[in-house]
Amino acid sequence: MDVIITPMPKNDNKDSRKLAIIALIVVSALWGVASPVIKVTLNYIPPFSFLTIRFLVASFILYFLVDWKKGYLKHLGKKGLLYALLLGVLGSSVNLGLLFWGINFTTSIEATIIYSMAPILIILGGVVFLKEEIQTRELLGILIALFGFGLIIIKPLLFESSKVIINFEGNILVLLSTVAWVAYALLSKNIFNHDKTGTKYSPVFITFITFFAGAVSMLPFGIYEILTTPIFWAKATPGILYMAVAGTVIAYTLYEFGVKKIEVSETAIFQYLQPLFTIPIAMMFIGEDFSFIYLVGGILVAAGVFLSEHHPVKIKR
């Protein structure tokens, strides 16, 4: 559940493709486990403090992974760097701030499922704002998938008798977080567009800029919470380290490896796998229940994704 910018794919042999698929499944697992980890950790530390420390740790590690000799800052220029930092605030502080806030009020299962609708929204955003073309079959599949996601978003209003408004508000916050991420993904094409700049910006560099901007913008709020709110550091530290190291640096490195070896259009499917890892972890370790609506919504989402992504092969006679 993190910031990702997809680089251009490269043709490779079958063994590399298999390794890429394994890497992306591991990424789905790491990010799928993230929601339960966040949910538990928020019991011991407030969200802004959690995010601030995560951003700082991730930025520190990523700084040493960036190949600064390639002169990314010079190619961006002052104006481009300012835009990149502002965009980073959207992709980190706004996006993840809303996500953490929402998870605090809803279940980690619902949060992960709702967040996994990002690829669908990115396609719609490309059609509306970037004038990208879409086929009738794809549009129908997207609408079916959105209906499935919609059922899960409004589930508290339909099936729950207690804490209905709180859970529903949590789902809306996660939805807004997803929209923020989609806006980040679409806007980033204008700044990190390789064709326009002639420079291929490293995904690690883009992620560093994003999390660094998040650390700077979130720092005042994090410091305020640390000074005014009781924090149980011993219990909060494992979750913070997981999100900063496993959920950001390790997962992102594997993601970068994976997307270089397979087609870009195939990478979206791995984001839909995240709930498969979230659901058993949330049920076994934090006592969340599996609802029938998850099954119904999941079937609709799967059907919609299959319809929009599957293109029958035409056999020439």
BAFITI-591858 format. One record per residue (C-alpha): residue in three letters; x, y, z. Coordinates in Angstrom, 2 decimals. Layout:
# BAFITI-591858
(ALA,(X,Y,Z)),
...
***
This chain:
# BAFITI-591858
(MET,(0.00,0.00,0.00)),
(ASP,(2.69,2.40,-1.01)),
(VAL,(3.91,4.89,-3.57)),
(ILE,(4.81,3.17,-6.84)),
(ILE,(5.81,4.58,-10.23)),
(THR,(5.99,2.00,-13.00)),
(PRO,(9.13,2.11,-15.16)),
(MET,(9.28,0.95,-18.77)),
(PRO,(9.18,-2.84,-19.16)),
(LYS,(12.01,-4.88,-20.69)),
(ASN,(11.88,-8.16,-22.58)),
(ASP,(13.54,-10.97,-20.69)),
(ASN,(13.70,-14.75,-20.60)),
(LYS,(11.18,-17.04,-18.92)),
(ASP,(13.27,-17.50,-15.77)),
(SER,(13.43,-13.74,-15.19)),
(ARG,(9.68,-13.53,-15.72)),
(LYS,(9.07,-16.24,-13.11)),
(LEU,(11.31,-14.44,-10.63)),
(ALA,(9.47,-11.18,-11.35)),
(ILE,(6.11,-12.81,-10.67)),
(ILE,(7.43,-14.27,-7.40)),
(ALA,(8.79,-10.84,-6.42)),
(LEU,(5.45,-9.14,-7.10)),
(ILE,(3.56,-11.79,-5.13)),
(VAL,(5.91,-11.14,-2.19)),
(VAL,(5.19,-7.41,-2.58)),
(SER,(1.45,-8.13,-2.50)),
(ALA,(1.99,-10.14,0.68)),
(LEU,(4.05,-7.42,2.37)),
(TRP,(1.53,-4.72,1.49)),
(GLY,(-1.40,-7.02,2.24)),
(VAL,(-0.10,-7.52,5.78)),
(ALA,(0.38,-3.74,6.12)),
(SER,(-3.25,-2.93,7.00)),
(PRO,(-3.43,-5.27,10.02)),
(VAL,(0.00,-4.02,11.14)),
(ILE,(-1.16,-0.41,10.88)),
(LYS,(-4.43,-1.23,12.67)),
(VAL,(-2.62,-2.81,15.63)),
(THR,(0.16,-0.21,15.81)),
(LEU,(-2.32,2.67,15.93)),
(ASN,(-3.39,1.36,19.34)),
(TYR,(-0.01,2.45,20.70)),
(ILE,(0.89,5.54,18.67)),
(PRO,(-1.29,8.22,16.97)),
(PRO,(-1.31,8.32,13.15)),
(PHE,(0.70,11.50,12.51)),
(SER,(3.52,10.39,14.79)),
(PHE,(3.47,6.96,13.17)),
(LEU,(3.68,8.45,9.68)),
(THR,(6.36,11.00,10.59)),
(ILE,(8.73,8.38,11.97)),
(ARG,(7.99,6.02,9.09)),
(PHE,(8.72,8.74,6.53)),
(LEU,(11.95,9.73,8.27)),
(VAL,(13.27,6.16,8.53)),
(ALA,(12.28,5.31,4.93)),
(SER,(13.77,8.56,3.57)),
(PHE,(17.04,7.93,5.42)),
(ILE,(17.38,4.43,3.94)),
(LEU,(16.26,5.44,0.45)),
(TYR,(18.72,8.34,0.38)),
(PHE,(21.61,5.87,0.34)),
(LEU,(19.94,3.75,-2.36)),
(VAL,(19.58,6.60,-4.87)),
(ASP,(22.28,6.88,-7.53)),
(TRP,(22.90,10.62,-7.14)),
(LYS,(25.60,10.58,-9.83)),
(LYS,(22.86,10.57,-12.48)),
(GLY,(22.03,14.18,-11.66)),
(TYR,(18.29,13.85,-11.11)),
(LEU,(18.06,17.14,-9.20)),
(LYS,(19.86,19.00,-11.99)),
(HIS,(17.52,17.60,-14.63)),
(LEU,(14.46,18.52,-12.56)),
(GLY,(15.58,22.09,-11.94)),
(LYS,(14.27,24.31,-9.13)),
(LYS,(10.76,24.57,-10.54)),
(GLY,(10.54,20.85,-11.25)),
(LEU,(11.88,20.01,-7.79)),
(LEU,(9.26,22.25,-6.16)),
(TYR,(6.50,20.55,-8.13)),
(ALA,(7.93,17.14,-7.26)),
(LEU,(7.96,17.97,-3.55)),
(LEU,(4.40,19.30,-3.65)),
(LEU,(3.37,16.18,-5.51)),
(GLY,(5.20,14.15,-2.90)),
(VAL,(3.06,15.72,-0.18)),
(LEU,(-0.03,14.52,-2.06)),
(GLY,(1.40,11.05,-2.54)),
(SER,(2.61,10.66,1.04)),
(SER,(1.12,12.95,3.69)),
(VAL,(-2.34,13.36,2.12)),
(ASN,(-2.63,9.85,0.72)),
(LEU,(-1.22,7.90,3.66)),
(GLY,(-2.53,10.35,6.26)),
(LEU,(-6.09,9.68,5.08)),
(LEU,(-5.36,5.94,4.88)),
(PHE,(-4.03,5.71,8.44)),
(TRP,(-6.87,7.88,9.73)),
(GLY,(-9.41,5.70,7.95)),
(ILE,(-7.94,2.40,9.15)),
(ASN,(-8.25,3.73,12.69)),
(PHE,(-12.06,3.70,12.25)),
(THR,(-12.74,0.76,9.94)),
(THR,(-11.45,-2.79,9.58)),
(SER,(-8.11,-3.55,7.98)),
(ILE,(-9.88,-5.95,5.60)),
(GLU,(-12.23,-3.29,4.25)),
(ALA,(-9.40,-0.76,4.04)),
(THR,(-7.25,-3.09,1.91)),
(ILE,(-10.10,-4.03,-0.41)),
(ILE,(-11.12,-0.39,-0.94)),
(TYR,(-7.50,0.69,-1.53)),
(SER,(-7.05,-2.05,-4.12)),
(MET,(-9.47,-0.22,-6.42)),
(ALA,(-6.69,2.25,-7.32)),
(PRO,(-5.81,0.61,-10.68)),
(ILE,(-9.46,0.85,-11.78)),
(LEU,(-9.64,4.53,-10.80)),
(ILE,(-6.34,5.24,-12.57)),
(ILE,(-7.80,3.83,-15.80)),
(LEU,(-10.90,6.02,-15.41)),
(GLY,(-8.73,9.02,-14.56)),
(GLY,(-6.69,8.45,-17.69)),
(VAL,(-9.85,8.40,-19.78)),
(VAL,(-11.34,11.54,-18.20)),
(PHE,(-8.25,13.70,-17.70)),
(LEU,(-5.67,12.34,-20.13)),
(LYS,(-8.13,11.53,-22.93)),
(GLU,(-6.95,7.94,-23.12)),
(GLU,(-9.07,5.51,-25.12)),
(ILE,(-11.13,2.73,-23.55)),
(GLN,(-13.12,-0.07,-25.14)),
(THR,(-16.76,-0.84,-24.32)),
(ARG,(-15.75,-4.20,-22.83)),
(GLU,(-13.22,-2.53,-20.54)),
(LEU,(-15.72,0.12,-19.44)),
(LEU,(-18.34,-2.51,-18.60)),
(GLY,(-15.80,-4.48,-16.57)),
(ILE,(-14.74,-1.37,-14.69)),
(LEU,(-18.36,-0.50,-13.84)),
(ILE,(-18.98,-4.02,-12.51)),
(ALA,(-15.80,-3.87,-10.40)),
(LEU,(-16.75,-0.43,-9.05)),
(PHE,(-20.16,-1.80,-8.03)),
(GLY,(-18.40,-4.55,-6.08)),
(PHE,(-16.14,-2.02,-4.37)),
(GLY,(-19.19,0.16,-3.67)),
(LEU,(-20.91,-2.67,-1.81)),
(ILE,(-17.92,-3.01,0.50)),
(ILE,(-17.72,0.75,1.09)),
(ILE,(-21.38,1.00,2.16)),
(LYS,(-21.35,-2.34,4.00)),
(PRO,(-21.53,-0.68,7.47)),
(LEU,(-24.78,1.04,6.48)),
(LEU,(-26.33,-2.20,5.25)),
(PHE,(-25.26,-4.90,7.67)),
(GLU,(-23.97,-3.42,10.92)),
(SER,(-26.02,-2.24,13.85)),
(SER,(-23.28,-0.75,16.01)),
(LYS,(-20.65,1.86,15.17)),
(VAL,(-22.25,2.19,11.75)),
(ILE,(-21.38,5.83,11.15)),
(ILE,(-17.82,5.46,12.49)),
(ASN,(-17.05,2.46,10.26)),
(PHE,(-18.65,4.10,7.23)),
(GLU,(-16.64,7.28,7.79)),
(GLY,(-13.50,5.16,8.00)),
(ASN,(-14.32,3.60,4.63)),
(ILE,(-14.90,7.04,3.11)),
(LEU,(-11.52,8.22,4.43)),
(VAL,(-9.82,5.21,2.84)),
(LEU,(-11.67,5.95,-0.40)),
(LEU,(-10.43,9.55,-0.32)),
(SER,(-6.94,8.21,0.32)),
(THR,(-7.24,6.04,-2.77)),
(VAL,(-8.40,9.04,-4.81)),
(ALA,(-5.40,11.02,-3.56)),
(TRP,(-3.08,8.24,-4.68)),
(VAL,(-4.76,8.11,-8.10)),
(ALA,(-4.36,11.89,-8.45)),
(TYR,(-0.68,11.51,-7.53)),
(ALA,(-0.17,8.76,-10.10)),
(LEU,(-1.82,10.79,-12.88)),
(LEU,(-0.14,14.11,-12.04)),
(SER,(3.28,12.49,-11.70)),
(LYS,(3.21,11.71,-15.43)),
(ASN,(3.62,15.43,-16.13)),
(ILE,(6.71,15.78,-13.93)),
(PHE,(8.42,12.42,-14.34)),
(ASN,(7.44,11.88,-17.97)),
(HIS,(10.53,10.35,-19.58)),
(ASP,(9.51,11.40,-23.08)),
(LYS,(9.23,15.07,-22.13)),
(THR,(12.34,15.33,-19.97)),
(GLY,(14.55,12.90,-21.84)),
(THR,(15.65,11.59,-18.45)),
(LYS,(14.69,8.26,-16.93)),
(TYR,(14.11,9.00,-13.27)),
(SER,(14.86,6.09,-11.00)),
(PRO,(11.80,4.77,-9.13)),
(VAL,(13.95,4.81,-5.99)),
(PHE,(14.62,8.54,-6.50)),
(ILE,(10.91,9.25,-7.04)),
(THR,(10.01,7.31,-3.91)),
(PHE,(12.71,9.12,-1.93)),
(ILE,(11.35,12.53,-3.03)),
(THR,(7.82,11.44,-2.11)),
(PHE,(8.69,10.22,1.38)),
(PHE,(11.09,13.09,2.05)),
(ALA,(8.29,15.54,1.22)),
(GLY,(6.02,13.55,3.51)),
(ALA,(8.54,13.68,6.35)),
(VAL,(8.96,17.45,6.08)),
(SER,(5.23,18.22,5.78)),
(MET,(4.20,15.79,8.51)),
(LEU,(6.98,16.69,10.98)),
(PRO,(5.17,19.54,12.86)),
(PHE,(2.08,17.38,13.41)),
(GLY,(4.16,14.40,14.46)),
(ILE,(6.17,16.43,16.95)),
(TYR,(2.98,17.90,18.43)),
(GLU,(1.51,14.43,18.95)),
(ILE,(4.72,13.09,20.45)),
(LEU,(4.79,15.97,22.95)),
(THR,(1.08,15.83,23.86)),
(THR,(-0.02,12.20,23.47)),
(PRO,(1.06,9.12,25.45)),
(ILE,(2.95,6.74,23.14)),
(PHE,(3.83,3.14,23.99)),
(TRP,(7.12,2.97,22.14)),
(ALA,(7.99,-0.63,22.94)),
(LYS,(4.76,-1.90,21.36)),
(ALA,(4.66,0.65,18.53)),
(THR,(8.24,0.19,17.29)),
(PRO,(7.77,-3.21,15.56)),
(GLY,(4.90,-1.85,13.47)),
(ILE,(6.81,1.32,12.59)),
(LEU,(9.87,-0.65,11.52)),
(TYR,(7.76,-3.06,9.48)),
(MET,(6.11,-0.22,7.55)),
(ALA,(9.37,1.70,7.07)),
(VAL,(11.65,-1.21,6.14)),
(ALA,(9.55,-4.15,4.93)),
(GLY,(6.53,-2.16,3.72)),
(THR,(8.57,0.51,1.96)),
(VAL,(12.22,-0.25,1.20)),
(ILE,(12.12,-4.05,0.76)),
(ALA,(8.69,-4.18,-0.90)),
(TYR,(9.52,-1.33,-3.21)),
(THR,(12.87,-2.82,-4.24)),
(LEU,(11.17,-6.09,-5.14)),
(TYR,(8.44,-4.19,-6.97)),
(GLU,(11.01,-2.28,-9.00)),
(PHE,(12.67,-5.57,-9.98)),
(GLY,(9.34,-7.17,-10.89)),
(VAL,(7.94,-4.46,-13.12)),
(LYS,(11.13,-4.32,-15.16)),
(LYS,(10.65,-7.93,-16.22)),
(ILE,(6.97,-8.13,-17.18)),
(GLU,(4.46,-6.07,-19.15)),
(VAL,(3.21,-2.91,-17.43)),
(SER,(-0.42,-3.90,-18.07)),
(GLU,(0.10,-7.09,-16.04)),
(THR,(1.29,-5.38,-12.85)),
(ALA,(-2.17,-4.14,-11.77)),
(ILE,(-3.40,-7.66,-11.09)),
(PHE,(-0.94,-8.01,-8.21)),
(GLN,(-2.56,-5.12,-6.35)),
(TYR,(-5.84,-7.05,-6.39)),
(LEU,(-4.06,-9.92,-4.60)),
(GLN,(-3.39,-7.89,-1.46)),
(PRO,(-6.75,-8.67,0.26)),
(LEU,(-5.95,-12.40,-0.03)),
(PHE,(-3.10,-11.81,2.42)),
(THR,(-4.91,-9.25,4.56)),
(ILE,(-8.02,-11.33,5.29)),
(PRO,(-6.41,-14.40,6.98)),
(ILE,(-3.94,-12.25,8.95)),
(ALA,(-6.71,-9.91,10.16)),
(MET,(-8.96,-12.80,11.12)),
(MET,(-6.31,-14.86,12.92)),
(PHE,(-4.35,-12.17,14.73)),
(ILE,(-6.67,-9.20,15.34)),
(GLY,(-10.04,-10.95,15.41)),
(GLU,(-11.73,-9.33,12.43)),
(ASP,(-14.68,-11.18,10.92)),
(PHE,(-15.13,-12.22,7.32)),
(SER,(-18.40,-10.87,6.00)),
(PHE,(-20.56,-12.39,3.28)),
(ILE,(-20.49,-9.01,1.55)),
(TYR,(-16.73,-9.41,1.07)),
(LEU,(-17.42,-12.55,-0.95)),
(VAL,(-20.14,-10.91,-3.05)),
(GLY,(-18.11,-7.75,-3.61)),
(GLY,(-14.98,-9.78,-4.32)),
(ILE,(-16.73,-11.88,-6.96)),
(LEU,(-18.03,-8.73,-8.68)),
(VAL,(-14.58,-7.14,-8.57)),
(ALA,(-12.93,-10.29,-9.94)),
(ALA,(-15.52,-10.55,-12.72)),
(GLY,(-15.12,-6.88,-13.59)),
(VAL,(-11.33,-7.05,-13.60)),
(PHE,(-11.37,-10.18,-15.76)),
(LEU,(-13.76,-8.57,-18.22)),
(SER,(-11.72,-5.37,-18.46)),
(GLU,(-8.27,-6.97,-18.52)),
(HIS,(-8.86,-10.16,-20.52)),
(HIS,(-8.50,-9.80,-24.27)),
(PRO,(-9.37,-12.95,-26.22)),
(VAL,(-6.66,-14.04,-28.64)),
(LYS,(-7.81,-13.96,-32.23)),
(ILE,(-6.67,-16.97,-34.26)),
(LYS,(-5.76,-16.21,-37.83)),
(ARG,(-7.03,-18.72,-40.38)),
***
